[in-house]
């Protein structure tokens, strides 16, 4: 009996002792991140807001250069010197960390219920059962337009495909503006701002994307070829020499007021706000027929996970639950207009352009880029092939059907859908 | 990667050579006797027989070792490792020896083969454009620079050589700007002389992009053939030229009949340097056209294919084994080209001694 008392005493003293220590000395959480652009936002807004509510936990945001992040993080994780919280790249890069047991399972974390399955898809295992990062932000695709130009030409925002081309025709007829600012030189513009932007309306967002992964649909099916047919028509509305126009060229053409419409990703918002001296508006990718359900590409970009070997797992989970809260979403999304919180609670954005983008979530269905999950693991790489094919279709060097056939053949050569 | 060329060797010309050396170094006196001038006594001769094996010349080893060690560490070992890696691949999660399996995939799989042959074809075109444009213009520039009456020749020489010293990043960026259909100087200047209709977004069209990039590379590296050939031209002794003039060979025919044959070895060296450089090229294409070497892979050469395969790109993960396989094939192509030059062409080339 004395023995058990002794044991109990020892146990109690050790726990109390460490608890006493914890009170005297705050737990410090370190966040690994590649977003060194966000350092100020974290230090001035996010961390103080968290620490005010959670005395006893200190948070340090320690970013590294984006290009070095993956390699540096892997080295630190292997050496056991990585921070408690890990900013997660979307899809396979983070999945690999989870499979190597570097990231903890967060499926049951309080606050996870605030996110939809689409929002979690970038940080979920292939079977959809385990989630290992809290989704932080996504980027939305759509079109940004020059409001002054639209007013001047008496144009209204198009909602259907037919209206969209009618508007482009009018701008072209007038001749003062290049109808649309996009180039095919850098290839990815054609794929990301073109195909992935308008595509979800044709393949019905998640429905088509998941059917493609399950092997129920093919890239040669109508919903996947049709966006290419629409893209092929864009050719006539792009600026002179668009084949050699680069991404910065497109941005400049639009912000200098020489082009009327810019196929965009929401990450452009803060840059455009600073550069353009005309009023801007935005509209979602036009649907085929009036009244169709609209789909938008709401692509997951940043998440945050827990280092499986973190000694401060409890404090870290408190922090992650806070990241999953509407409060974080509000501060984060407003500090970085264009990077939208993935939280299901709608965030009121103070930037009108950003608010326009995020409002589409209420009326349209969200999906992510079709090539990112699972389908770009093999050779040939579907994402890269999509870049080349989209540019070819717009350049007119390949027909939509040929492009789709080539993509499907490439995918089939290595991808066997799970049955 | 591959050794470029050994210092020239002279073949089957012993007598000539000695006659040539005699004037300068006293070839005739270089007999295998010791250098002492006085007659040797018997004991010394005995020793000489005993020492027929020359004393070991350790200093050669000492002087060679540092360079050899560094070269081995940074060139030979990685090369061997690359060659080794091309015979290995990951099969079912295990890194194993697969023999020629990777090469089978590269040449047998229709997709890999299509990518590879496309890259090789583009690379050959890239090389041919260099040979057809860079070297003739280099020779012409060198010939013009060596005209004694030319004023400001030092200025021209420096100006033409300058791009070679620039970083490929700067060259790529400048030319992208010059050729930009939106803000480029090229369309503007062509407009001034009424040739705007000739302008096209060359870098963005599959049929012209490779030619455009090749010509940018020519522009950058033209200084090298110019300098090498210029040096060769300066090496031609005045006596030969004077003799030719006395015989009435002047102007163009003097260039074709006297100077060109004399600079042929330099042209050979320039060609082989161009060959090695072009088949290892990567940087300029990467900066101007990106890693996917668009549009539609029309500027994809072996270097960019290797880069994408080995390091991966965007969502594409790097594949070390296939990358090493491509690198090995590149090495073999360059080795074959250099061997062809060294053992076939260079041996037949006539050299003239003065």
Interface residues (C-beta under 8 A of the other chain):
Chain A: X91 X92 X183 X184 X185 X186 X187 X188 X239 X240 X241 X242 X243 X244 X245 X246 X249 X252 X253 X371 X372 X376 X377 X379 X380 X381 X382 X383 X384 X387 X388 X391 X392 X395 X397 X398 X410 X413
Chain B: X111 X112 X176 X179 X180 X181 X182 X183 X187 X200 X201 X202 X203 X204 X205 X206 X290 X292 X294 X295 X296 X297 X308 X313 X314 X315 X316 X317 X319 X322
